[in-house]
Amino acid sequence: MDSAASPELDILRWQFDLAWRLEEHHLPHVTDAACLRQPAPNSWNVRENTDGAWRPDWADAEPDPAPPVTIGWLTWHLIWWWSSLITALLELTATEEYSRAAHGWVSALAYR
C-alpha cells in the first residue's frame, strides 16, 4: 500500500507507535496493586472471575457522568480498542461482546 495514497494509515501508524513507546516507558514499572487501586468509589476496574480470567466493568450505554477508571481498566481498554481497530481494518467479523470477553486484562505479574 502506497503511503502517499493512505494518509489515514500513516496517522494510525503514528498513533500506534506513540502508544507503544509510552507503554514501553511507563508500564514496566506499574504493579498490580497500582493497576487495581480504585481512585474513587464505584470506579470501573478489571476483576478476576472464578475461572481466573480478568474481565472489565462495562455498561452498554455509557453512563453520564462516566465513572473514574483504574489503571488496570485503562490498560485493558487500550488493548481492546486497538484489537477492535485491527479487526475492523482487516474486515474480520467479531461482535463487540466477543471482543470485550476475548481481551481480558493481563496481570503485570504475568510479565515478570
Secondary structure, DSSP 8 states (H G I E B T S, - for coil): --GGG-HHHHHHHHHHHHHHHHHHHHGGG--HHHHH--SSTT-B-EEE-TTS-EEE---SS--SS---B-HHHHHHHHHHHHHHHHHHHTT----HHHHHHHS----GGGG-
